[in-house]
Amino acid sequence: MVFFEHGSGGVTGLGENIAMIKRIQDDSMIHPKQLAKMIGYKFRSTELLSQAFVHPSYRYENGGVGEDNQRLEFLGDAVLGLLSADALYRECGTDPEGVLTQRRSQITSGKALADIAREAGLGPYLKLGKGESRSGGHIRQGNLADLLEALFGAAWVDGGLKAVQKMFTTLFVERLPLVGQPDLRRANPKGLLQEWVQARWKEAPAYCLIQSEGPAHAQMFTVSVQLPDGRSWLGKGTGRQAAEVAAAAKALDALDKESDGP
């Protein structure tokens, strides 16, 4: 279990909070009311809430731990996709699908999720294995992004749509106007991905049409993008170009999570 204690100044970098992190890790109580101030939702189940903060490395080193946060992260990824798509659809009423896809990719990228988790002060509460903790796991982008997605997954199980909407309003709503002005870094996912791949392998990413389905006036295209090392991602869109953009955006998000990309 994790004890949550959030002061008026919030939680800052790992290096400034070693003592607090140690205290948090050693405690056995959990107070959803304190976390509610940080994320906008009070959990009913302390077990679900605690699970969201359990990194796989901690579970591996502690035999009595039942589950880590990876299943919740899987669910939360889908939940965040739905919430961000709905919010952008309502906020950006004249934008075409391709632009909405880019903006959704921007707001749910690994970097964006990690930034939100960091600003909310969630990182120090992660339950990590000793090696992961010593190597800076409390501030690692992939860990923070997974944590935020796991919290959304846990909130969905705990309180359904209303719960995750409260969290989304608290953590994301202020970012929507910024997403309405596309980040230049994500305004051209295909171009950015190509620059990164060419810089690393002196090659270009390969796009391949997987399938097109539906009537001629409303076809849906599925395209894959593959890197020279064999990794690939799928994207969908109402045109082949839109599908390629979606695939490139997914690749960039995945590379962000691995801290290996642009």
N, C-alpha and C positions, 0 to 999 in steps of 0.2 A: 504493500500500500504506500501511498504518497501523501505527505502533509502539505497542503497549499497555504502559503502565507504571502500575501501581496501587499507591499507597502505603497504609500502614495507616490513614491518615485519610480515604481515598476522594477523590473529585473533587467540588468544590463549585461555586459559581456561576461563570459565565463571567467576570464582572468581576475575580474573584480569581485567574483562571488563564490570563491572556492569554499569558504566557511559555510555560507548559506547552502550551497549545493550539498555539502557533507551532511548538514543538519537535515535537509529535506530527505536525502537518501536513507538516513538512519531512522527516521520517524516511521511510525506505523499507523498513523491516523490520516484520514482524508476528510476535507471539508469542502463539499461542492459549493457552498455559499461563497467562499473566497474565490474559487475558480470562476464562478458565475460573473464576478465583477470584471474578469479578464476576457471572457468569451461571450457573455450575454445570455447564457443558459445555465440553469441549475439542474444538474443530473439527479435523477431519483436513485439510480443504481450506482453505488460506489465501486462495485466490482467492474462494471463496464468502463467507468471512468478511469480506474486504476489500470485496466488492461491497455487502454489507449496509450499509456505512457511507458509500456514495457517494450523495450527494444529487444530484438532477437538475441543479441549478445548477452543480455541479462538473463533471459530464459535459459540459454545454453549453459550458463555458469551456475544456475540455481535450479536444481532438480525439482524443487517443490512448486515451481511456477507453472501453472497450467497452460496459459496461452500468452503469446506476445501480441503485438499490435498489427501484424501483417494482414490478417483477415479483415480487421476493421478498416485498415488503410485501403484495401481493395474496394470495399463498399463505399467508403468516403470519397474515393476518386470519382465514382459514378454519381454520387450525390452532389458533389461540387460541380460536376459537368452540367447536371440538370439545373441547379440553382443559378449558375453563371449564365447559361444559355437563356433562361427565362428572364433574368435581369437585363441582359444585353438586348434581348428581343424587345423589351418594353422601353428601355432607355434610348436605344438607337433605332428609332422607328423607320428611317429611310435607308438604312444601310443594307446592301445586298448580302447574300449568304457568305460569300468569300470573305468579306470584311468582318462579318460577325464571327466567323470561324477563327480568323486571325486574332480578334480581340479576346475571344474566349481562351484561346491558347495563351495569350499574354497574361491574363489574370489568373490562370490556373497552372502556369509554368512552375517548375520546381523552384526557381529563384523567387518568384512572387510569393509562393506559399511559405517558403522559408523566411522571407522578409516579414510576412504577417505574423508568423509564429514567434519570430525574434522580437518584433515590436510589442507583441502581447505579453512577452516575458515568460514564454512556455519552456524554453530550452533547458534551464537548470533543473526542471522537474522530471526530465527523462530518466528512466531507470536503465542504466547501461552496464555492460560488463566492464571489468576493471581495465582491460586493454583499450576498449573503445572510449572509456571515460578519460583515460590518461592522454589519448591522442586527440582530444578536443571534440569528442562526439557530441557534446551538448551544444555546439555551435555549427556542426557540420550541416551543410545545406540539405543533403538527402535525408538525414535523420529528422530535421525540423519539418521538411515538407511531408514526410511520412506521418509524423506526429499530428500535424494539422488535419491531414486526410483521415487519420484514424479517429480523431476527435469528432469529425463530422459523421463518420460511420457509426461511432458509438452513440452519438446524439440521435441519429436516425432510429437505431434500435431502441433507444431509451424513450424517445418522445415523438418520433415520427416527423412529418413534414413541418409542423409548427416549430419544433425544437431547432431543426437545422436552419429554418428561415430566420429565427432569432439570432443564431450565431452568424449567419451570413450578413445580416443587417449590421451587427456590431463590428465584424471584422473586415467586411469587404465593401460596404456601401460607399464609404468615402473614396474608394479607389475607382469607382465606376466612371466619374467624370474624366479621370486621367486616362482610362481605357478608351473613352470616347475620342481622345486625341491620340491616335496610335503611337506607341513607342517606336521610334525609328529602328530600334534594334529588332523589333518583331514586325515591322511594317512590310518586310519582304522576306518571309521565311525561306523561300527557295534560294534567293540570292545569298542570304546569310549562311545557309547550310552549304551551298556550293563553295563559298569563300573558305569556310572552315575545312571542308573535305579536301579542297585543292591545296590548301596550306599544309595539311598533314600528310596526304598521300600523292599529291601531284596528279590527282584524278578528279572526276566529277561524280556526284551521286547518280545512281541509275534509277530512272523511273520506269515502271512497267504497268500497263493497263491489265488489271486482274479480271474485271468484268464490268459490263454495263447492263443494266436491267431496267425494265419499265417501258411504257409507251414512248414513242419518238419525241413527243412534246414535253415529256417529264422524265427523262432518263436519269438514273442514278449511277454514277461511275465510282468504281473502287480502283485505286492505284496504290502500288507499293513503291517505296523508295528504299534503295539498298546502298549501304556504304561498302567501300572496298574490303572491309574486314568481315563482311557477311551479315552484319546486323541490318534488320529491315523493319519498316513500320508501314501500316496501311492508313490511307486517308480516303474519305468519301466526299462527293460533291455532285451538284447537278450538272457540272461540266467537267471535262478531263482536267482543265487547268485548275479549277477549284479543288478537285480531289488531290492534285499534286501539291497545292499549297497546304492543304490539311495534313497530308503525309509529312511534308517537310516540317510543319509546325510540331507534329508529334515527335519527330526525330529530335528537334531542338529541345523539347521539354525533357525527353529521356536523357539526352546528353547533359542537360543542366542538372538533373538529379544525380547523375554520376559524377558531377563536378569535372567532367571531361570535355565539355563542349564550349561553344563560344560564350 
